[in-house]
Amino acid sequence: MKDNFSKDSDLYAKYRPTYPKELFTYLFDLVENKDFAWDCATGNGQVAVELAKGFNVVKATDLSDSQLENATREDNINYSVQLAEKTNFKNNQFDLITVAQAIHWFNFEQFYAEVNRTLKPNGVLAVIGYGLLTISPEIDKVIHHFYNHIIGSYWDEERKYIEENYETIPFPFEEISTPAFQIKVNWTAEDTLNYLNTWSAVKHYEKAKNESPLKEIEKDLKMVWKDEKREVSFPVLLRLGKKKSFSN
């Protein structure tokens, strides 16, 4: 698994959008028991904190020490540095396993083997993410130009899975059909620039050129945004599954 997010992990914690409450209500209703949940690649713990409201114990893991240093603490969340593909968890331990905006970085085969080992027979795997933000046609045009042309060549190959809405990832589970969810936030132009600054391609650009690519669009973005808050929407990506039975 790649570690693209240890650098500036405080910005990641502050400026990444959070998933809607309705998503977690839906996930809670899917699982029979709420003893143990595992939030894999927890980052700043935003999903783990929501899971902690419904589960007795949440195990939250990440590759990055610095990400976990910025994670929100709760009494029933246990944070640890572990690889997604190899953990010290017991067999058949979890009622729910979540991985948010991260599975595209994993070795799929090894991670799914770990999911099948640690998930209870009737437990649920939730693969969560979000796609490209939308605001208005004129603002979207600026952001799409930035995404495709200014930092386009700096995206990792794995980004394609998000662009394909996680529909093309391997998913060897009994799939559960899901409703559509959206993330909605009210942001200023500055908020949006801070969010864009957390993109992995921005970090790759900065490393290569020793300058921020955001200077290429900051003026144009603020001009079309104007001095106000606007509603920003992100489509939620969601794949849900249970272990396949041996009879299948």
Buried (B, 14 or more C-beta within 10 A) or exposed (E): BEEBBBEBBEBBBBBBBEBBEEBBEBBBEBBEEBEBBBBBBBBBBBBBBBBBEBBEBBBBBBBBEBBBEBBBEBEEBEBEEBBBBEBEBEEEBBBBBBBBBBBBBBBBEBBBEBBBBBBBEEBBBBBBBBBEBBBEEEBBEBBEBBBEEBBEEBBEEBBEBBEEBBEEBEBEBEEBEBEEBBBEBEBBBEBBBBBBBBBBBBBBBBEEEEEBBBEBBBEBBBEBBEEEEBEBBBBBBBBBBBBEEEEE
